[in-house]
Amino acid sequence: MKAISTIKDIPTDELVAGGAPLCAGCPGALGLKLALKALGKNTIVINSSGCMTLFTTYPSMPTRVPWLHIAIENAGAAVAGINAALKQLKRRKGVNLLCFVGDGATYDIGFQSLSGAVTRGEDFI
């Protein structure tokens, strides 16, 4: 992936469309939009339950990348399963796995799952 060195190098592709039922000015939505700009279209988002779950409430799906919504404590386990499946299918190269999770899924109930994934050396952001 080419490094972004200046503002003009930021990709113009929009991987997040309007229409998400989030609070006006939601910093999480902006963070996701910018993360997807940096990571590109070959990204799979793993999202634990939390306020960002509203982002993809049916029938609204404002992302143009795959989105997996899972229970709050399972982000690390989900990323491990996706990693294993992509490796088995020989399709892992060039795919970014983004765990976009909140406080409960990082340092509360989900800490064991994410820390286990890091300890095992799973390839994810």
N, CA, C and O atoms as a GROMACS GRO file, in nm:
protein
  500
    1MET      N    1   0.084  -0.117   0.000
    1MET     CA    2   0.000   0.000   0.000
    1MET      C    3   0.089   0.124   0.000
    1MET      O    4   0.184   0.132   0.078
    2LYS      N    5   0.058   0.219  -0.087
    2LYS     CA    6   0.136   0.342  -0.099
    2LYS      C    7   0.107   0.435   0.019
    2LYS      O    8  -0.008   0.454   0.058
    3ALA      N    9   0.213   0.492   0.075
    3ALA     CA   10   0.197   0.582   0.189
    3ALA      C   11   0.135   0.714   0.145
    3ALA      O   12   0.163   0.764   0.035
    4ILE      N   13   0.052   0.771   0.230
    4ILE     CA   14  -0.008   0.901   0.204
    4ILE      C   15   0.081   1.006   0.267
    4ILE      O   16   0.098   1.008   0.389
    5SER      N   17   0.139   1.094   0.184
    5SER     CA   18   0.233   1.190   0.238
    5SER      C   19   0.178   1.333   0.242
    5SER      O   20   0.225   1.414   0.322
    6THR      N   21   0.080   1.364   0.159
    6THR     CA   22   0.022   1.498   0.160
    6THR      C   23  -0.129   1.488   0.142
    6THR      O   24  -0.182   1.382   0.109
    7ILE      N   25  -0.197   1.599   0.165
    7ILE     CA   26  -0.343   1.604   0.151
    7ILE      C   27  -0.385   1.562   0.010
    7ILE      O   28  -0.484   1.491  -0.006
    8LYS      N   29  -0.311   1.604  -0.090
    8LYS     CA   30  -0.349   1.570  -0.228
    8LYS      C   31  -0.337   1.421  -0.257
    8LYS      O   32  -0.391   1.373  -0.357
    9ASP      N   33  -0.266   1.346  -0.171
    9ASP     CA   34  -0.250   1.202  -0.190
    9ASP      C   35  -0.365   1.121  -0.130
    9ASP      O   36  -0.370   1.000  -0.149
   10ILE      N   37  -0.456   1.186  -0.059
   10ILE     CA   38  -0.569   1.115   0.001
   10ILE      C   39  -0.661   1.067  -0.111
   10ILE      O   40  -0.702   1.147  -0.195
   11PRO      N   41  -0.695   0.938  -0.113
   11PRO     CA   42  -0.782   0.886  -0.219
   11PRO      C   43  -0.916   0.958  -0.224
   11PRO      O   44  -0.970   0.999  -0.122
   12THR      N   45  -0.968   0.973  -0.344
   12THR     CA   46  -1.097   1.039  -0.361
   12THR      C   47  -1.213   0.941  -0.356
   12THR      O   48  -1.329   0.983  -0.348
   13ASP      N   49  -1.186   0.811  -0.361
   13ASP     CA   50  -1.291   0.711  -0.353
   13ASP      C   51  -1.364   0.722  -0.219
   13ASP      O   52  -1.301   0.730  -0.114
   14GLU      N   53  -1.496   0.724  -0.225
   14GLU     CA   54  -1.577   0.729  -0.103
   14GLU      C   55  -1.631   0.589  -0.076
   14GLU      O   56  -1.711   0.536  -0.153
   15LEU      N   57  -1.588   0.530   0.034
   15LEU     CA   58  -1.634   0.396   0.071
   15LEU      C   59  -1.743   0.400   0.176
   15LEU      O   60  -1.791   0.296   0.221
   16VAL      N   61  -1.781   0.522   0.216
   16VAL     CA   62  -1.892   0.542   0.309
   16VAL      C   63  -1.988   0.640   0.243
   16VAL      O   64  -1.950   0.752   0.209
   17ALA      N   65  -2.112   0.598   0.226
   17ALA     CA   66  -2.214   0.684   0.165
   17ALA      C   67  -2.294   0.752   0.276
   17ALA      O   68  -2.282   0.716   0.393
   18GLY      N   69  -2.374   0.848   0.239
   18GLY     CA   70  -2.460   0.915   0.337
   18GLY      C   71  -2.577   0.826   0.375
   18GLY      O   72  -2.599   0.720   0.316
   19GLY      N   73  -2.651   0.869   0.474
   19GLY     CA   74  -2.772   0.798   0.512
   19GLY      C   75  -2.762   0.714   0.636
   19GLY      O   76  -2.857   0.642   0.669
   20ALA      N   77  -2.650   0.719   0.707
   20ALA     CA   78  -2.638   0.640   0.829
   20ALA      C   79  -2.717   0.708   0.941
   20ALA      O   80  -2.713   0.830   0.954
   21PRO      N   81  -2.789   0.631   1.021
   21PRO     CA   82  -2.872   0.690   1.128
   21PRO      C   83  -2.792   0.718   1.256
   21PRO      O   84  -2.835   0.680   1.366
   22LEU      N   85  -2.677   0.783   1.243
   22LEU     CA   86  -2.595   0.816   1.360
   22LEU      C   87  -2.619   0.960   1.402
   22LEU      O   88  -2.683   1.037   1.330
   23CYS      N   89  -2.568   0.995   1.518
   23CYS     CA   90  -2.580   1.132   1.566
   23CYS      C   91  -2.507   1.228   1.472
   23CYS      O   92  -2.404   1.192   1.414
   24ALA      N   93  -2.560   1.348   1.457
   24ALA     CA   94  -2.496   1.448   1.372
   24ALA      C   95  -2.355   1.475   1.422
   24ALA      O   96  -2.335   1.498   1.542
   25GLY      N   97  -2.259   1.474   1.333
   25GLY     CA   98  -2.120   1.501   1.370
   25GLY      C   99  -2.052   1.387   1.443
   25GLY      O  100  -1.952   1.410   1.510
   26CYS      N  101  -2.103   1.268   1.431
   26CYS     CA  102  -2.047   1.151   1.501
   26CYS      C  103  -1.899   1.134   1.467
   26CYS      O  104  -1.864   1.115   1.350
   27PRO      N  105  -1.810   1.139   1.568
   27PRO     CA  106  -1.668   1.122   1.539
   27PRO      C  107  -1.634   0.980   1.496
   27PRO      O  108  -1.537   0.958   1.423
   28GLY      N  109  -1.712   0.882   1.540
   28GLY     CA  110  -1.688   0.744   1.497
   28GLY      C  111  -1.710   0.727   1.349
   28GLY      O  112  -1.634   0.657   1.282
   29ALA      N  113  -1.815   0.791   1.296
   29ALA     CA  114  -1.842   0.783   1.152
   29ALA      C  115  -1.731   0.849   1.072
   29ALA      O  116  -1.690   0.796   0.969
   30LEU      N  117  -1.681   0.962   1.120
   30LEU     CA  118  -1.571   1.029   1.051
   30LEU      C  119  -1.445   0.943   1.058
   30LEU      O  120  -1.373   0.931   0.959
   31GLY      N  121  -1.419   0.883   1.174
   31GLY     CA  122  -1.304   0.794   1.187
   31GLY      C  123  -1.311   0.676   1.092
   31GLY      O  124  -1.211   0.640   1.030
   32LEU      N  125  -1.430   0.617   1.080
   32LEU     CA  126  -1.448   0.504   0.988
   32LEU      C  127  -1.427   0.550   0.844
   32LEU      O  128  -1.359   0.483   0.766
   33LYS      N  129  -1.485   0.663   0.808
   33LYS     CA  130  -1.471   0.715   0.671
   33LYS      C  131  -1.323   0.735   0.636
   33LYS      O  132  -1.279   0.695   0.528
   34LEU      N  133  -1.247   0.796   0.726
   34LEU     CA  134  -1.106   0.822   0.699
   34LEU      C  135  -1.024   0.692   0.702
   34LEU      O  136  -0.931   0.677   0.622
   35ALA      N  137  -1.057   0.600   0.791
   35ALA     CA  138  -0.986   0.472   0.796
   35ALA      C  139  -1.006   0.396   0.665
   35ALA      O  140  -0.911   0.338   0.612
   36LEU      N  141  -1.128   0.396   0.613
   36LEU     CA  142  -1.154   0.326   0.488
   36LEU      C  143  -1.088   0.394   0.369
   36LEU      O  144  -1.047   0.328   0.274
   37LYS      N  145  -1.076   0.527   0.373
   37LYS     CA  146  -1.002   0.597   0.268
   37LYS      C  147  -0.856   0.550   0.267
   37LYS      O  148  -0.798   0.527   0.161
   38ALA      N  149  -0.798   0.535   0.386
   38ALA     CA  150  -0.659   0.493   0.396
   38ALA      C  151  -0.641   0.346   0.360
   38ALA      O  152  -0.543   0.310   0.295
   39LEU      N  153  -0.735   0.260   0.401
   39LEU     CA  154  -0.721   0.117   0.381
   39LEU      C  155  -0.766   0.071   0.243
   39LEU      O  156  -0.712  -0.026   0.190
   40GLY      N  157  -0.864   0.137   0.184
   40GLY     CA  158  -0.910   0.102   0.050
   40GLY      C  159  -1.024   0.003   0.047
   40GLY      O  160  -1.072  -0.044   0.150
   41LYS      N  161  -1.065  -0.028  -0.076
   41LYS     CA  162  -1.185  -0.110  -0.096
   41LYS      C  163  -1.167  -0.257  -0.060
   41LYS      O  164  -1.266  -0.328  -0.044
   42ASN      N  165  -1.044  -0.304  -0.047
   42ASN     CA  166  -1.020  -0.444  -0.010
   42ASN      C  167  -1.011  -0.457   0.142
   42ASN      O  168  -0.915  -0.512   0.195
   43THR      N  169  -1.113  -0.407   0.208
   43THR     CA  170  -1.117  -0.408   0.354
   43THR      C  171  -1.246  -0.475   0.401
   43THR      O  172  -1.352  -0.456   0.342
   44ILE      N  173  -1.235  -0.554   0.506
   44ILE     CA  174  -1.350  -0.612   0.571
   44ILE      C  175  -1.357  -0.551   0.710
   44ILE      O  176  -1.259  -0.554   0.785
   45VAL      N  177  -1.472  -0.495   0.746
   45VAL     CA  178  -1.491  -0.432   0.876
   45VAL      C  179  -1.558  -0.532   0.970
   45VAL      O  180  -1.663  -0.588   0.938
   46ILE      N  181  -1.495  -0.553   1.086
   46ILE     CA  182  -1.553  -0.636   1.191
   46ILE      C  183  -1.598  -0.540   1.301
   46ILE      O  184  -1.516  -0.470   1.359
   47ASN      N  185  -1.727  -0.538   1.329
   47ASN     CA  186  -1.784  -0.442   1.424
   47ASN      C  187  -1.856  -0.515   1.536
   47ASN      O  188  -1.954  -0.586   1.512
   48SER      N  189  -1.808  -0.496   1.659
   48SER     CA  190  -1.877  -0.550   1.776
   48SER      C  191  -1.994  -0.461   1.811
   48SER      O  192  -1.995  -0.342   1.778
   49SER      N  193  -2.092  -0.516   1.878
   49SER     CA  194  -2.209  -0.439   1.919
   49SER      C  195  -2.167  -0.314   1.994
   49SER      O  196  -2.077  -0.318   2.078
   50GLY      N  197  -2.233  -0.206   1.964
   50GLY     CA  198  -2.205  -0.076   2.025
   50GLY      C  199  -2.277   0.029   1.943
   50GLY      O  200  -2.361  -0.004   1.859
   51CYS      N  201  -2.246   0.155   1.966
   51CYS     CA  202  -2.320   0.259   1.894
   51CYS      C  203  -2.295   0.255   1.743
   51CYS      O  204  -2.382   0.295   1.666
   52MET      N  205  -2.178   0.208   1.698
   52MET     CA  206  -2.152   0.200   1.554
   52MET      C  207  -2.234   0.089   1.487
   52MET      O  208  -2.239   0.081   1.364
   53THR      N  209  -2.298   0.004   1.567
   53THR     CA  210  -2.387  -0.097   1.511
   53THR      C  211  -2.501  -0.030   1.436
   53THR      O  212  -2.552  -0.085   1.338
   54LEU      N  213  -2.541   0.088   1.481
   54LEU     CA  214  -2.647   0.162   1.413
   54LEU      C  215  -2.607   0.202   1.272
   54LEU      O  216  -2.693   0.228   1.188
   55PHE      N  217  -2.479   0.207   1.246
   55PHE     CA  218  -2.429   0.250   1.115
   55PHE      C  219  -2.486   0.165   1.003
   55PHE      O  220  -2.513   0.215   0.894
   56THR      N  221  -2.504   0.038   1.029
   56THR     CA  222  -2.551  -0.053   0.924
   56THR      C  223  -2.683  -0.118   0.963
   56THR      O  224  -2.701  -0.238   0.943
   57THR      N  225  -2.774  -0.041   1.016
   57THR     CA  226  -2.906  -0.094   1.051
   57THR      C  227  -2.988  -0.116   0.925
   57THR      O  228  -3.006  -0.024   0.845
   58TYR      N  229  -3.038  -0.238   0.907
   58TYR     CA  230  -3.117  -0.270   0.789
   58TYR      C  231  -3.235  -0.175   0.778
   58TYR      O  232  -3.299  -0.148   0.880
   59PRO      N  233  -3.267  -0.124   0.663
   59PRO     CA  234  -3.216  -0.153   0.529
   59PRO      C  235  -3.101  -0.061   0.486
   59PRO      O  236  -3.060  -0.065   0.370
   60SER      N  237  -3.051   0.020   0.577
   60SER     CA  238  -2.941   0.111   0.543
   60SER      C  239  -2.808   0.038   0.550
   60SER      O  240  -2.778  -0.028   0.650
   61MET      N  241  -2.728   0.048   0.446
   61MET     CA  242  -2.592  -0.010   0.446
   61MET      C  243  -2.501   0.089   0.378
   61MET      O  244  -2.469   0.073   0.260
   62PRO      N  245  -2.458   0.193   0.450
   62PRO     CA  246  -2.382   0.300   0.386
   62PRO      C  247  -2.235   0.271   0.361
   62PRO      O  248  -2.161   0.362   0.322
   63THR      N  249  -2.190   0.149   0.383
   63THR     CA  250  -2.050   0.118   0.350
   63THR      C  251  -2.045   0.043   0.219
   63THR      O  252  -2.136  -0.031   0.183
   64ARG      N  253  -1.936   0.064   0.148
   64ARG     CA  254  -1.916  -0.005   0.020
   64ARG      C  255  -1.810  -0.114   0.034
   64ARG      O  256  -1.742  -0.150  -0.063
   65VAL      N  257  -1.796  -0.164   0.154
   65VAL     CA  258  -1.707  -0.276   0.185
   65VAL      C  259  -1.785  -0.374   0.272
   65VAL      O  260  -1.885  -0.336   0.333
   66PRO      N  261  -1.742  -0.499   0.280
   66PRO     CA  262  -1.811  -0.596   0.366
   66PRO      C  263  -1.806  -0.553   0.513
   66PRO      O  264  -1.705  -0.500   0.559
   67TRP      N  265  -1.915  -0.578   0.584
   67TRP     CA  266  -1.930  -0.538   0.725
   67TRP      C  267  -1.985  -0.656   0.802
   67TRP      O  268  -2.091  -0.709   0.767
   68LEU      N  269  -1.914  -0.698   0.906
   68LEU     CA  270  -1.958  -0.810   0.988
   68LEU      C  271  -1.992  -0.756   1.126
   68LEU      O  272  -1.905  -0.705   1.197
   69HIS      N  273  -2.119  -0.768   1.166
   69HIS     CA  274  -2.161  -0.728   1.300
   69HIS      C  275  -2.164  -0.852   1.388
   69HIS      O  276  -2.226  -0.953   1.354
   70ILE      N  277  -2.096  -0.843   1.502
   70ILE     CA  278  -2.086  -0.958   1.592
   70ILE      C  279  -2.113  -0.915   1.736
   70ILE      O  280  -2.128  -0.796   1.764
   71ALA      N  281  -2.120  -1.011   1.825
   71ALA     CA  282  -2.139  -0.982   1.967
   71ALA      C  283  -2.019  -0.905   2.022
   71ALA      O  284  -1.908  -0.915   1.969
   72ILE      N  285  -2.042  -0.830   2.126
   72ILE     CA  286  -1.943  -0.736   2.180
   72ILE      C  287  -1.810  -0.802   2.218
   72ILE      O  288  -1.705  -0.739   2.208
   73GLU      N  289  -1.813  -0.927   2.259
   73GLU     CA  290  -1.691  -0.991   2.309
   73GLU      C  291  -1.617  -1.074   2.204
   73GLU      O  292  -1.522  -1.144   2.239
   74ASN      N  293  -1.657  -1.069   2.077
   74ASN     CA  294  -1.605  -1.164   1.979
   74ASN      C  295  -1.519  -1.108   1.866
   74ASN      O  296  -1.495  -1.180   1.769
   75ALA      N  297  -1.473  -0.983   1.873
   75ALA     CA  298  -1.398  -0.924   1.761
   75ALA      C  299  -1.272  -1.004   1.727
   75ALA      O  300  -1.247  -1.034   1.610
   76GLY      N  301  -1.195  -1.039   1.828
   76GLY     CA  302  -1.072  -1.114   1.803
   76GLY      C  303  -1.098  -1.252   1.746
   76GLY      O  304  -1.025  -1.298   1.658
   77ALA      N  305  -1.201  -1.318   1.795
   77ALA     CA  306  -1.236  -1.451   1.743
   77ALA      C  307  -1.284  -1.441   1.598
   77ALA      O  308  -1.251  -1.526   1.515
   78ALA      N  309  -1.360  -1.337   1.568
   78ALA     CA  310  -1.409  -1.318   1.431
   78ALA      C  311  -1.294  -1.290   1.335
   78ALA      O  312  -1.290  -1.346   1.225
   79VAL      N  313  -1.201  -1.206   1.376
   79VAL     CA  314  -1.088  -1.175   1.289
   79VAL      C  315  -1.002  -1.299   1.267
   79VAL      O  316  -0.947  -1.318   1.158
   80ALA      N  317  -0.988  -1.383   1.369
   80ALA     CA  318  -0.912  -1.507   1.354
   80ALA      C  319  -0.980  -1.601   1.255
   80ALA      O  320  -0.914  -1.664   1.172
   81GLY      N  321  -1.112  -1.611   1.263
   81GLY     CA  322  -1.186  -1.696   1.170
   81GLY      C  323  -1.179  -1.646   1.027
   81GLY      O  324  -1.163  -1.726   0.934
   82ILE      N  325  -1.190  -1.515   1.008
   82ILE     CA  326  -1.182  -1.458   0.873
   82ILE      C  327  -1.040  -1.478   0.817
   82ILE      O  328  -1.023  -1.513   0.701
   83ASN      N  329  -0.939  -1.454   0.902
   83ASN     CA  330  -0.800  -1.477   0.860
   83ASN      C  331  -0.781  -1.621   0.813
   83ASN      O  332  -0.724  -1.645   0.707
   84ALA      N  333  -0.829  -1.717   0.893
   84ALA     CA  334  -0.813  -1.858   0.860
   84ALA      C  335  -0.886  -1.893   0.730
   84ALA      O  336  -0.832  -1.965   0.646
   85ALA      N  337  -1.007  -1.841   0.714
   85ALA     CA  338  -1.084  -1.870   0.592
   85ALA      C  339  -1.016  -1.813   0.468
   85ALA      O  340  -1.006  -1.880   0.366
   86LEU      N  341  -0.969  -1.688   0.478
   86LEU     CA  342  -0.903  -1.627   0.363
   86LEU      C  343  -0.772  -1.699   0.328
   86LEU      O  344  -0.738  -1.714   0.210
   87LYS      N  345  -0.699  -1.744   0.431
   87LYS     CA  346  -0.576  -1.820   0.405
   87LYS      C  347  -0.608  -1.953   0.339
   87LYS      O  348  -0.538  -1.994   0.246
   88GLN      N  349  -0.712  -2.022   0.386
   88GLN     CA  350  -0.751  -2.151   0.329
   88GLN      C  351  -0.792  -2.134   0.182
   88GLN      O  352  -0.762  -2.220   0.099
   89LEU      N  353  -0.860  -2.023   0.153
   89LEU     CA  354  -0.902  -1.996   0.015
   89LEU      C  355  -0.792  -1.935  -0.070
   89LEU      O  356  -0.810  -1.909  -0.189
   90LYS      N  357  -0.676  -1.911  -0.008
   90LYS     CA  358  -0.562  -1.847  -0.073
   90LYS      C  359  -0.598  -1.709  -0.128
   90LYS      O  360  -0.557  -1.670  -0.237
   91ARG      N  361  -0.677  -1.634  -0.047
   91ARG     CA  362  -0.720  -1.499  -0.085
   91ARG      C  363  -0.684  -1.395   0.020
   91ARG      O  364  -0.739  -1.285   0.019
   92ARG      N  365  -0.593  -1.428   0.112
   92ARG     CA  366  -0.560  -1.338   0.223
   92ARG      C  367  -0.480  -1.216   0.178
   92ARG      O  368  -0.498  -1.107   0.233
   93LYS      N  369  -0.393  -1.234   0.080
   93LYS     CA  370  -0.304  -1.124   0.039
   93LYS      C  371  -0.383  -1.004  -0.013
   93LYS      O  372  -0.471  -1.018  -0.098
   94GLY      N  373  -0.350  -0.887   0.041
   94GLY     CA  374  -0.412  -0.763  -0.005
   94GLY      C  375  -0.544  -0.729   0.060
   94GLY      O  376  -0.605  -0.628   0.025
   95VAL      N  377  -0.592  -0.811   0.154
   95VAL     CA  378  -0.718  -0.783   0.222
   95VAL      C  379  -0.687  -0.727   0.361
   95VAL      O  380  -0.612  -0.787   0.438
   96ASN      N  381  -0.744  -0.612   0.392
   96ASN     CA  382  -0.728  -0.551   0.524
   96ASN      C  383  -0.845  -0.590   0.612
   96ASN      O  384  -0.961  -0.582   0.570
   97LEU      N  385  -0.816  -0.633   0.734
   97LEU     CA  386  -0.920  -0.664   0.831
   97LEU      C  387  -0.918  -0.555   0.938
   97LEU      O  388  -0.818  -0.538   1.008
   98LEU      N  389  -1.029  -0.482   0.949
   98LEU     CA  390  -1.039  -0.370   1.042
   98LEU      C  391  -1.138  -0.403   1.153
   98LEU      O  392  -1.258  -0.415   1.127
   99CYS      N  393  -1.090  -0.418   1.276
   99CYS     CA  394  -1.178  -0.432   1.392
   99CYS      C  395  -1.214  -0.291   1.436
   99CYS      O  396  -1.133  -0.222   1.498
  100PHE      N  397  -1.335  -0.250   1.405
  100PHE     CA  398  -1.382  -0.116   1.442
  100PHE      C  399  -1.476  -0.134   1.559
  100PHE      O  400  -1.596  -0.154   1.542
  101VAL      N  401  -1.418  -0.125   1.680
  101VAL     CA  402  -1.492  -0.158   1.801
  101VAL      C  403  -1.480  -0.047   1.904
  101VAL      O  404  -1.389   0.036   1.898
  102GLY      N  405  -1.570  -0.045   1.998
  102GLY     CA  406  -1.572   0.058   2.100
  102GLY      C  407  -1.503   0.017   2.229
  102GLY      O  408  -1.427  -0.080   2.232
  103ASP      N  409  -1.532   0.091   2.334
  103ASP     CA  410  -1.464   0.068   2.461
  103ASP      C  411  -1.496  -0.067   2.522
  103ASP      O  412  -1.408  -0.132   2.578
  104GLY      N  413  -1.620  -0.112   2.514
  104GLY     CA  414  -1.656  -0.241   2.572
  104GLY      C  415  -1.588  -0.357   2.502
  104GLY      O  416  -1.553  -0.456   2.566
  105ALA      N  417  -1.569  -0.345   2.372
  105ALA     CA  418  -1.508  -0.453   2.295
  105ALA      C  419  -1.356  -0.446   2.295
  105ALA      O  420  -1.290  -0.537   2.245
  106THR      N  421  -1.298  -0.339   2.352
  106THR     CA  422  -1.152  -0.330   2.355
  106THR      C  423  -1.095  -0.351   2.494
  106THR      O  424  -1.004  -0.432   2.510
  107TYR      N  425  -1.145  -0.280   2.594
  107TYR     CA  426  -1.084  -0.297   2.725
  107TYR      C  427  -1.182  -0.340   2.834
  107TYR      O  428  -1.152  -0.326   2.953
  108ASP      N  429  -1.296  -0.390   2.795
  108ASP     CA  430  -1.390  -0.444   2.893
  108ASP      C  431  -1.415  -0.590   2.857
  108ASP      O  432  -1.323  -0.671   2.863
  109ILE      N  433  -1.536  -0.624   2.821
  109ILE     CA  434  -1.573  -0.763   2.796
  109ILE      C  435  -1.500  -0.825   2.677
  109ILE      O  436  -1.483  -0.947   2.672
  110GLY      N  437  -1.456  -0.744   2.582
  110GLY     CA  438  -1.389  -0.798   2.464
  110GLY      C  439  -1.239  -0.804   2.473
  110GLY      O  440  -1.173  -0.846   2.378
  111PHE      N  441  -1.182  -0.762   2.585
  111PHE     CA  442  -1.036  -0.757   2.598
  111PHE      C  443  -0.971  -0.893   2.576
  111PHE      O  444  -0.868  -0.902   2.510
  112GLN      N  445  -1.031  -0.998   2.632
  112GLN     CA  446  -0.971  -1.131   2.619
  112GLN      C  447  -0.963  -1.175   2.474
  112GLN      O  448  -0.864  -1.237   2.435
  113SER      N  449  -1.063  -1.145   2.395
  113SER     CA  450  -1.065  -1.187   2.256
  113SER      C  451  -0.963  -1.110   2.173
  113SER      O  452  -0.888  -1.170   2.095
  114LEU      N  453  -0.959  -0.979   2.188
  114LEU     CA  454  -0.863  -0.899   2.112
  114LEU      C  455  -0.720  -0.927   2.157
  114LEU      O  456  -0.630  -0.939   2.072
  115SER      N  457  -0.696  -0.938   2.287
  115SER     CA  458  -0.560  -0.963   2.333
  115SER      C  459  -0.514  -1.102   2.289
  115SER      O  460  -0.396  -1.122   2.258
  116GLY      N  461  -0.604  -1.198   2.285
  116GLY     CA  462  -0.570  -1.331   2.235
  116GLY      C  463  -0.532  -1.328   2.088
  116GLY      O  464  -0.438  -1.396   2.046
  117ALA      N  465  -0.605  -1.248   2.009
  117ALA     CA  466  -0.574  -1.236   1.866
  117ALA      C  467  -0.437  -1.172   1.845
  117ALA      O  468  -0.362  -1.213   1.756
  118VAL      N  469  -0.406  -1.073   1.926
  118VAL     CA  470  -0.275  -1.008   1.917
  118VAL      C  471  -0.164  -1.106   1.958
  118VAL      O  472  -0.060  -1.113   1.892
  119THR      N  473  -0.188  -1.182   2.065
  119THR     CA  474  -0.088  -1.278   2.112
  119THR      C  475  -0.063  -1.386   2.007
  119THR      O  476   0.051  -1.429   1.990
  120ARG      N  477  -0.166  -1.429   1.938
  120ARG     CA  478  -0.151  -1.531   1.833
  120ARG      C  479  -0.090  -1.474   1.704
  120ARG      O  480  -0.054  -1.550   1.614
  121GLY      N  481  -0.078  -1.343   1.696
  121GLY     CA  482  -0.017  -1.282   1.577
  121GLY      C  483  -0.112  -1.269   1.459
  121GLY      O  484  -0.069  -1.266   1.344
  122GLU      N  485  -0.243  -1.259   1.488
  122GLU     CA  486  -0.339  -1.239   1.380
  122GLU      C  487  -0.310  -1.108   1.310
  122GLU      O  488  -0.268  -1.010   1.373
  123ASP      N  489  -0.330  -1.105   1.180
  123ASP     CA  490  -0.302  -0.987   1.097
  123ASP      C  491  -0.427  -0.905   1.082
  123ASP      O  492  -0.513  -0.937   1.000
  124PHE      N  493  -0.440  -0.797   1.162
  124PHE     CA  494  -0.557  -0.712   1.156
  124PHE      C  495  -0.524  -0.574   1.212
  124PHE      O  496  -0.420  -0.554   1.274
  125ILE      N  497  -0.613  -0.482   1.187
  125ILE     CA  498  -0.598  -0.345   1.238
  125ILE      C  499  -0.706  -0.322   1.340
  125ILE      O  500  -0.715  -0.214   1.398
   0.00000   0.00000   0.00000
